[in-house]
């Protein structure tokens, strides 16, 4: 029960459920629904009565690189998991070059599995700005899917 904790005592504060259990997707903008006659739909009896389950989840939902050394390249992997019953397509809008960010991935449909997005950052300080030796890079990578636009926040501090 959500009313008591693991020790069996009454909870003082309310339990916050993760957004994936609430049916919400963090950092996403819904697209206008367009019926695509070519899109792969699964029409089996086991999913005939269920609602249209589509979409992707990002694991982790944000990337924090921390403090980076100027002139070095760093990479991390984000898993984009297809949580729907239909295969879905996506594309990534590459960040502007001044951020030093680049997203590498294999394009194509994601059929009930996941795809890995490799986020690469080249730590560079833009000339002409005095930031006291520490510059913050903050950018939201846009991932355009068939149903919505996911935003992947990427943060780093360059020393």
N, CA, C and O of each residue as an XYZ file, in Angstrom:
636
protein
N       0.834     -1.189      0.000
C       0.000      0.000      0.000
C       0.871      1.242      0.000
O       1.972      1.234      0.551
N       0.391      2.289     -0.605
C       1.114      3.552     -0.615
C       0.889      4.348      0.667
O       1.533      5.375      0.883
N      -0.024      3.876      1.519
C      -0.335      4.594      2.755
C       0.699      4.350      3.851
O       0.842      5.170      4.757
N       1.428      3.217      3.776
C       2.427      2.895      4.793
C       3.780      2.692      4.132
O       3.859      2.364      2.948
N       4.851      2.891      4.908
C       6.195      2.694      4.378
C       6.629      1.241      4.570
O       5.822      0.401      4.966
N       7.893      0.943      4.293
C       8.396     -0.431      4.372
C       8.372     -0.976      5.797
O       8.311     -2.190      5.991
N       8.417     -0.104      6.785
C       8.391     -0.536      8.184
C       6.969     -0.698      8.715
O       6.784     -1.073      9.873
N       5.951     -0.417      7.874
C       4.561     -0.556      8.292
C       4.002      0.667      8.994
O       2.890      0.618      9.518
N       4.753      1.773      9.016
C       4.300      3.003      9.653
C       3.591      3.883      8.619
O       3.892      3.819      7.427
N       2.663      4.689      9.082
C       1.920      5.586      8.197
C       2.860      6.631      7.604
O       3.677      7.220      8.312
N       2.736      6.852      6.301
C       3.593      7.832      5.626
C       3.184      9.251      5.992
O       2.002      9.555      6.149
N       4.192     10.115      6.125
C       3.937     11.521      6.431
C       3.745     12.333      5.151
O       2.973     13.291      5.134
N       4.454     11.949      4.067
C       4.326     12.665      2.802
C       3.793     11.738      1.719
O       3.868     10.514      1.827
N       3.257     12.349      0.681
C       2.650     11.609     -0.419
C       3.736     10.964     -1.288
O       4.801     11.549     -1.487
N       3.471      9.770     -1.800
C       4.409      9.077     -2.675
C       4.233      9.609     -4.093
O       3.120      9.643     -4.618
N       5.348     10.027     -4.714
C       5.308     10.509     -6.088
C       5.673      9.364     -7.020
O       6.765      8.801     -6.930
N       4.757      9.025     -7.910
C       5.012      7.962     -8.866
C       5.862      8.493    -10.011
O       5.739      9.662    -10.377
N       6.731      7.645    -10.589
C       7.509      8.086    -11.749
C       6.585      8.433    -12.916
O       5.475      7.911    -13.024
N       7.064      9.321    -13.784
C       6.229      9.788    -14.898
C       5.841      8.657    -15.840
O       4.777      8.709    -16.457
N       6.695      7.620    -15.963
C       6.344      6.521    -16.877
C       5.159      5.719    -16.347
O       4.430      5.119    -17.136
N       4.946      5.694    -15.027
C       3.799      5.000    -14.459
C       2.542      5.874    -14.469
O       1.425      5.360    -14.398
N       2.726      7.189    -14.557
C       1.595      8.097    -14.611
C       1.055      8.250    -16.021
O       0.024      8.892    -16.222
N       1.741      7.666    -17.010
C       1.297      7.783    -18.390
C       1.739      9.066    -19.050
O       1.269      9.393    -20.140
N       2.645      9.813    -18.404
C       3.146     11.056    -18.962
C       4.576     10.851    -19.432
O       5.303     10.009    -18.905
N       4.968     11.628    -20.428
C       6.338     11.603    -20.891
C       6.965     12.947    -20.569
O       6.453     13.979    -21.004
N       8.065     12.966    -19.816
C       8.700     14.246    -19.536
C       9.381     14.798    -20.777
O       9.848     14.039    -21.627
N       9.437     16.098    -20.876
C      10.138     16.790    -21.947
C       9.719     16.326    -23.333
O      10.566     15.950    -24.144
N       8.424     16.349    -23.611
C       7.962     15.978    -24.952
C       6.870     16.940    -25.408
O       6.108     17.476    -24.604
N       6.820     17.140    -26.721
C       5.824     17.997    -27.337
C       5.023     17.124    -28.296
O       5.600     16.586    -29.241
N       3.700     16.960    -28.088
C       2.927     16.089    -28.980
C       2.824     16.669    -30.383
O       2.645     17.876    -30.548
N       2.939     15.798    -31.409
C       2.752     16.196    -32.800
C       1.291     16.065    -33.163
O       0.536     15.365    -32.487
N       0.895     16.728    -34.217
C      -0.458     16.543    -34.727
C      -0.534     15.152    -35.326
O       0.328     14.763    -36.114
N      -1.549     14.410    -34.959
C      -1.699     13.025    -35.411
C      -2.053     13.005    -36.890
O      -3.065     13.570    -37.304
N      -1.213     12.350    -37.679
C      -1.456     12.184    -39.103
C      -1.532     10.697    -39.373
O      -0.617      9.953    -39.019
N      -2.608     10.258    -39.995
C      -2.776      8.840    -40.293
C      -1.874      8.481    -41.461
O      -2.013      9.036    -42.551
N      -0.962      7.567    -41.243
C      -0.023      7.133    -42.268
C      -0.401      5.727    -42.709
O      -0.255      4.783    -41.932
N      -0.891      5.563    -43.957
C      -1.319      4.239    -44.395
C      -0.161      3.264    -44.570
O      -0.388      2.059    -44.686
N       1.070      3.755    -44.592
C       2.216      2.890    -44.798
C       2.822      2.441    -43.471
O       3.580      1.471    -43.446
N       2.511      3.118    -42.378
C       3.099      2.784    -41.079
C       2.742      1.365    -40.682
O       1.642      0.883    -40.955
N       3.697      0.699    -40.030
C       3.488     -0.700    -39.651
C       2.601     -0.821    -38.439
O       2.999     -0.426    -37.343
N       1.425     -1.349    -38.604
C       0.498     -1.551    -37.491
C       0.373     -3.028    -37.215
O       0.314     -3.839    -38.140
N       0.333     -3.376    -35.957
C       0.134     -4.755    -35.553
C      -1.355     -4.954    -35.331
O      -1.954     -4.249    -34.518
N      -1.965     -5.899    -36.036
C      -3.400     -6.136    -35.918
C      -3.655     -7.586    -35.504
O      -4.261     -8.355    -36.250
N      -3.198     -7.943    -34.334
C      -3.467     -9.282    -33.825
C      -4.593     -9.197    -32.809
O      -4.912     -8.116    -32.314
N      -5.185    -10.321    -32.505
C      -6.332    -10.315    -31.594
C      -5.943     -9.892    -30.183
O      -6.783     -9.377    -29.446
N      -4.677    -10.101    -29.788
C      -4.266     -9.743    -28.432
C      -4.175     -8.239    -28.221
O      -4.271     -7.775    -27.085
N      -3.992     -7.468    -29.288
C      -3.895     -6.014    -29.137
C      -5.051     -5.287    -29.809
O      -5.042     -4.058    -29.876
N      -6.041     -6.011    -30.305
C      -7.144     -5.389    -31.032
C      -8.001     -4.503    -30.142
O      -8.543     -3.507    -30.622
N      -8.143     -4.828    -28.864
C      -9.004     -4.047    -27.976
C      -8.240     -3.010    -27.169
O      -8.855     -2.193    -26.483
N      -6.921     -3.023    -27.236
C      -6.133     -2.073    -26.454
C      -6.034     -0.739    -27.168
O      -6.211     -0.648    -28.382
N      -5.746      0.300    -26.386
C      -5.559      1.604    -26.992
C      -4.248      1.607    -27.777
O      -3.419      0.710    -27.619
N      -4.069      2.615    -28.619
C      -2.880      2.707    -29.458
C      -1.683      3.057    -28.582
O      -1.537      4.203    -28.156
N      -0.832      2.082    -28.313
C       0.343      2.288    -27.481
C       1.530      2.615    -28.372
O       2.085      1.734    -29.027
N       1.913      3.877    -28.393
C       3.042      4.296    -29.208
C       3.941      5.182    -28.375
O       3.529      5.718    -27.346
N       5.152      5.327    -28.822
C       6.049      6.272    -28.179
C       7.376      5.675    -27.787
O       7.599      4.467    -27.871
N       8.248      6.561    -27.355
C       9.593      6.204    -26.954
C       9.864      6.722    -25.544
O       9.284      7.718    -25.112
N      10.745      6.036    -24.843
C      11.256      6.500    -23.561
C      12.761      6.618    -23.681
O      13.414      5.766    -24.284
N      13.313      7.684    -23.101
C      14.754      7.892    -23.096
C      15.324      7.454    -21.759
O      14.830      7.855    -20.705
N      16.362      6.633    -21.803
C      17.012      6.148    -20.579
C      18.491      6.490    -20.682
O      19.181      5.897    -21.511
N      19.007      7.409    -19.889
C      18.382      8.294    -18.913
C      17.658      9.443    -19.615
O      17.952      9.748    -20.771
N      16.707     10.085    -18.917
C      15.933     11.162    -19.536
C      16.701     12.473    -19.716
O      16.205     13.392    -20.367
N      17.901     12.568    -19.148
C      18.744     13.750    -19.318
C      20.205     13.334    -19.202
O      20.517     12.307    -18.599
N      21.108     14.139    -19.786
C      22.541     13.829    -19.762
C      23.257     14.955    -19.041
O      23.165     16.119    -19.431
N      23.972     14.591    -17.983
C      24.793     15.552    -17.234
C      26.247     15.100    -17.347
O      26.641     14.111    -16.729
N      27.044     15.824    -18.134
C      28.435     15.451    -18.313
C      29.299     15.859    -17.127
O      30.336     15.242    -16.886
N      28.897     16.881    -16.384
C      29.703     17.352    -15.256
C      30.748     18.343    -15.732
O      30.505     19.095    -16.677
N      31.924     18.354    -15.081
C      32.998     19.280    -15.426
C      33.927     18.592    -16.432
O      34.428     17.496    -16.179
N      34.149     19.247    -17.572
C      34.954     18.687    -18.651
C      36.188     19.540    -18.888
O      36.175     20.748    -18.648
N      37.249     18.911    -19.357
C      38.491     19.607    -19.679
C      38.412     20.136    -21.109
O      38.046     19.400    -22.024
N      38.752     21.401    -21.301
C      38.688     22.017    -22.619
C      39.625     21.300    -23.592
O      40.756     20.953    -23.251
N      39.121     21.087    -24.824
C      39.923     20.451    -25.864
C      39.784     18.940    -25.923
O      40.390     18.308    -26.789
N      39.010     18.343    -25.036
C      38.821     16.889    -25.024
C      37.427     16.530    -25.542
O      36.506     17.346    -25.508
N      37.296     15.295    -26.021
C      36.020     14.794    -26.510
C      35.495     13.745    -25.544
O      36.235     12.859    -25.119
N      34.219     13.846    -25.200
C      33.575     12.916    -24.269
C      32.324     12.340    -24.941
O      31.668     13.015    -25.734
N      32.003     11.087    -24.613
C      30.800     10.456    -25.160
C      30.036      9.729    -24.064
O      30.601      9.305    -23.056
N      28.748      9.601    -24.290
C      27.891      8.804    -23.422
C      26.781      8.214    -24.291
O      26.509      8.699    -25.389
N      26.152      7.166    -23.781
C      25.104      6.483    -24.537
C      23.756      6.678    -23.871
O      23.628      6.546    -22.654
N      22.748      6.995    -24.679
C      21.365      7.113    -24.228
C      20.574      6.051    -24.989
O      20.707      5.926    -26.206
N      19.755      5.291    -24.271
C      18.934      4.265    -24.895
C      17.553      4.841    -25.170
O      16.908      5.401    -24.283
N      17.114      4.693    -26.409
C      15.782      5.139    -26.800
C      14.952      3.880    -27.011
O      15.121      3.159    -27.995
N      14.046      3.632    -26.055
C      13.283      2.390    -26.043
C      11.896      2.601    -26.624
O      11.195      3.542    -26.252
N      11.502      1.720    -27.541
C      10.168      1.765    -28.128
C       9.220      1.051    -27.170
O       9.337     -0.159    -26.971
N       8.288      1.783    -26.579
C       7.354      1.198    -25.607
C       6.008      0.870    -26.236
O       5.078      0.462    -25.540
N       5.899      1.044    -27.542
C       4.646      0.755    -28.231
C       4.634     -0.644    -28.821
O       5.632     -1.363    -28.779
N       3.485     -1.014    -29.372
C       3.354     -2.318    -30.010
C       3.637     -2.226    -31.508
O       3.831     -3.254    -32.157
N       3.664     -1.027    -32.064
C       3.939     -0.820    -33.485
C       5.378     -0.364    -33.649
O       5.960      0.225    -32.739
N       5.954     -0.644    -34.829
C       7.282     -0.102    -35.047
C       7.148      1.368    -35.384
O       6.178      1.785    -36.017
N       8.121      2.148    -34.959
C       8.079      3.597    -35.135
C       9.406      4.081    -35.694
O      10.453      3.464    -35.499
N       9.330      5.186    -36.382
C      10.528      5.814    -36.934
C      10.803      7.110    -36.172
O       9.920      7.684    -35.533
N      12.054      7.546    -36.262
C      12.451      8.794    -35.615
C      13.631      9.380    -36.365
O      14.263      8.713    -37.184
N      13.913     10.635    -36.072
C      15.136     11.266    -36.551
C      15.574     12.285    -35.510
O      14.763     12.796    -34.738
N      16.855     12.567    -35.505
C      17.424     13.484    -34.520
C      17.827     14.770    -35.232
O      18.521     14.744    -36.249
N      17.383     15.884    -34.683
C      17.795     17.190    -35.195
C      19.144     17.512    -34.543
O      19.220     17.736    -33.335
N      20.200     17.532    -35.353
C      21.546     17.721    -34.820
C      21.693     19.111    -34.192
O      21.202     20.096    -34.743
N      22.371     19.191    -33.031
C      22.583     20.489    -32.365
C      23.493     21.391    -33.204
O      24.249     20.898    -34.041
N      23.426     22.707    -32.987
C      24.305     23.621    -33.721
C      25.778     23.378    -33.379
O      26.083     22.936    -32.271
N      26.695     23.658    -34.309
C      28.121     23.366    -34.087
C      28.753     24.092    -32.899
O      29.694     23.576    -32.295
N      28.247     25.288    -32.554
C      28.869     26.045    -31.458
C      28.687     25.372    -30.097
O      29.379     25.725    -29.142
N      27.773     24.415    -29.992
C      27.597     23.697    -28.721
C      28.650     22.611    -28.535
O      28.919     22.194    -27.408
N      29.251     22.147    -29.639
C      30.220     21.061    -29.561
C      29.566     19.693    -29.469
O      30.260     18.690    -29.300
N      28.239     19.633    -29.577
C      27.497     18.376    -29.450
C      27.245     17.736    -30.804
O      27.069     18.421    -31.811
N      27.230     16.400    -30.809
C      26.896     15.630    -32.002
C      26.212     14.351    -31.541
O      26.625     13.751    -30.549
N      25.165     13.928    -32.256
C      24.437     12.705    -31.930
C      24.671     11.705    -33.050
O      24.420     12.000    -34.218
N      25.156     10.510    -32.686
C      25.396      9.452    -33.660
C      24.423      8.309    -33.379
O      24.279      7.869    -32.239
N      23.754      7.831    -34.442
C      22.769      6.764    -34.290
C      22.566      6.087    -35.633
O      22.989      6.600    -36.669
N      21.913      4.924    -35.609
C      21.578      4.203    -36.822
C      20.124      4.500    -37.163
O      19.233      4.127    -36.400
N      19.858      5.164    -38.293
C      18.465      5.467    -38.637
C      17.706      4.214    -39.074
O      18.301      3.209    -39.460
N      16.391      4.300    -39.004
C      15.539      3.192    -39.415
C      14.449      2.948    -38.399
O      14.422      3.596    -37.353
N      13.538      2.013    -38.691
C      12.441      1.743    -37.763
C      12.923      1.017    -36.515
O      13.859      0.219    -36.563
N      12.264      1.309    -35.395
C      12.551      0.644    -34.123
C      11.339     -0.222    -33.822
O      10.288      0.283    -33.428
N      11.487     -1.520    -34.008
C      10.361     -2.443    -33.883
C      10.377     -3.129    -32.529
O      10.986     -4.188    -32.379
N       9.714     -2.539    -31.539
C       9.555     -3.171    -30.234
C      10.826     -3.335    -29.441
O      10.814     -4.010    -28.411
N      11.916     -2.749    -29.872
C      13.185     -2.899    -29.176
C      13.684     -1.533    -28.737
O      12.912     -0.686    -28.287
N      14.974     -1.336    -28.874
C      15.547     -0.045    -28.534
C      16.681      0.266    -29.502
O      17.171     -0.609    -30.216
N      17.083      1.520    -29.510
C      18.205      1.965    -30.315
C      19.089      2.820    -29.407
O      18.603      3.519    -28.518
N      20.394      2.747    -29.652
C      21.328      3.518    -28.839
C      21.698      4.806    -29.562
O      22.036      4.804    -30.746
N      21.625      5.905    -28.817
C      22.061      7.208    -29.321
C      23.365      7.532    -28.605
O      23.418      7.548    -27.376
N      24.404      7.788    -29.370
C      25.685      8.140    -28.761
C      25.825      9.659    -28.808
O      25.884     10.259    -29.881
N      25.877     10.265    -27.631
C      25.990     11.714    -27.507
C      27.464     12.044    -27.327
O      28.102     11.580    -26.382
N      28.002     12.850    -28.241
C      29.419     13.219    -28.194
C      29.520     14.720    -27.998
O      28.794     15.488    -28.627
N      30.430     15.135    -27.116
C      30.653     16.569    -26.907
C      32.143     16.843    -26.999
O      32.960     16.161    -26.380
N      32.479     17.858    -27.785
C      33.844     18.354    -27.844
C      33.870     19.593    -26.968
O      33.246     20.603    -27.295
N      34.588     19.520    -25.857
C      34.600     20.603    -24.870
C      35.414     21.769    -25.410
O      36.636     21.685    -25.535
N      34.717     22.863    -25.729
C      35.392     24.056    -26.231
C      34.772     25.299    -25.614
O      33.572     25.353    -25.343
N      35.618     26.291    -25.400
C      35.169     27.568    -24.854
C      35.128     28.558    -26.010
O      36.089     28.666    -26.772
N      34.025     29.278    -26.141
C      33.889     30.259    -27.215
C      34.753     31.468    -26.878
O      34.655     32.041    -25.793
N      35.593     31.839    -27.825
C      36.522     32.959    -27.613
C      35.767     34.271    -27.449
O      34.673     34.447    -27.985
N      36.366     35.181    -26.706
C      35.813     36.517    -26.559
C      34.906     36.692    -25.349
O      34.447     37.801    -25.079
N      34.644     35.617    -24.620
C      33.800     35.740    -23.422
C      34.624     35.365    -22.205
O      35.283     34.325    -22.180
N      34.577     36.232    -21.186
C      35.278     35.929    -19.937
C      34.258     35.377    -18.952
O      33.425     36.114    -18.425
N      34.330     34.076    -18.709
C      33.359     33.436    -17.823
C      33.998     32.988    -16.515
O      33.406     32.210    -15.766
N      35.199     33.474    -16.240
C      35.848     33.107    -14.982
C      36.428     31.706    -15.015
O      36.604     31.088    -13.965
N      36.726     31.196    -16.191
C      37.347     29.875    -16.298
C      36.375     28.717    -16.380
O      36.809     27.576    -16.543
N      35.065     28.964    -16.273
C      34.078     27.886    -16.329
C      32.922     28.311    -17.231
O      32.237     29.295    -16.955
N      32.716     27.567    -18.302
C      31.623     27.883    -19.213
C      30.607     26.755    -19.180
O      30.968     25.578    -19.198
N      29.334     27.124    -19.133
C      28.262     26.124    -19.077
C      27.693     25.881    -20.466
O      27.370     26.820    -21.194
N      27.575     24.598    -20.824
C      26.925     24.206    -22.073
C      25.581     23.604    -21.692
O      25.517     22.673    -20.889
N      24.523     24.130    -22.260
C      23.173     23.656    -21.970
C      22.377     23.661    -23.271
O      22.170     24.710    -23.881
N      21.932     22.472    -23.689
C      21.190     22.378    -24.935
C      20.202     21.224    -24.846
O      20.499     20.191    -24.245
N      19.029     21.398    -25.443
C      18.030     20.337    -25.526
C      18.079     19.744    -26.928
O      17.783     20.433    -27.904
N      18.451     18.470    -27.035
C      18.496     17.779    -28.318
C      17.080     17.377    -28.687
O      16.373     16.769    -27.883
N      16.663     17.716    -29.905
C      15.312     17.398    -30.366
C      15.320     16.065    -31.115
O      16.086     15.870    -32.059
N      14.447     15.148    -30.673
C      14.274     13.857    -31.318
C      12.849     13.827    -31.849
O      11.895     13.794    -31.072
N      12.700     13.839    -33.163
C      11.393     13.909    -33.807
C      10.895     12.492    -34.074
O      11.509     11.747    -34.837
N       9.778     12.121    -33.441
C       9.172     10.810    -33.654
C       7.852     11.008    -34.388
O       7.467     12.137    -34.690
N       7.158      9.907    -34.674
C       5.896      9.992    -35.395
C       4.790     10.630    -34.555
O       3.878     11.255    -35.097
N       4.869     10.474    -33.243
C       3.793     10.978    -32.385
C       4.138     12.264    -31.649
O       3.250     13.075    -31.386
N       5.415     12.471    -31.307
C       5.778     13.687    -30.597
C       7.253     14.004    -30.789
O       7.990     13.241    -31.413
N       7.673     15.141    -30.243
C       9.058     15.571    -30.273
C       9.610     15.451    -28.859
O       9.137     16.124    -27.943
N      10.616     14.590    -28.684
C      11.238     14.407    -27.380
C      12.384     15.397    -27.237
O      13.106     15.665    -28.198
N      12.546     15.936    -26.043
C      13.648     16.840    -25.749
C      14.585     16.160    -24.759
O      14.179     15.781    -23.659
N      15.840     16.010    -25.164
C      16.870     15.401    -24.308
C      17.790     16.505    -23.809
O      18.641     16.979    -24.562
N      17.637     16.934    -22.532
C      18.514     17.989    -22.013
C      19.941     17.476    -21.806
O      20.146     16.421    -21.205
N      20.920     18.227    -22.305
C      22.333     17.894    -22.142
C      22.993     19.081    -21.466
O      22.879     20.216    -21.931
N      23.693     18.810    -20.351
C      24.360     19.869    -19.576
C      25.816     19.486    -19.333
O      26.133     18.316    -19.121
N      26.703     20.491    -19.366
C      28.125     20.269    -19.078
C      28.739     21.597    -18.654
O      28.247     22.667    -19.011
N      29.807     21.510    -17.896
C      30.610     22.678    -17.527
C      32.021     22.448    -18.054
O      32.627     21.410    -17.790
N      32.541     23.419    -18.801
C      33.869     23.276    -19.402
C      34.845     24.125    -18.617
O      34.625     25.317    -18.406
N      35.922     23.498    -18.188
C      36.946     24.140    -17.356
C      38.062     24.650    -18.208
O      39.021     25.223    -17.692
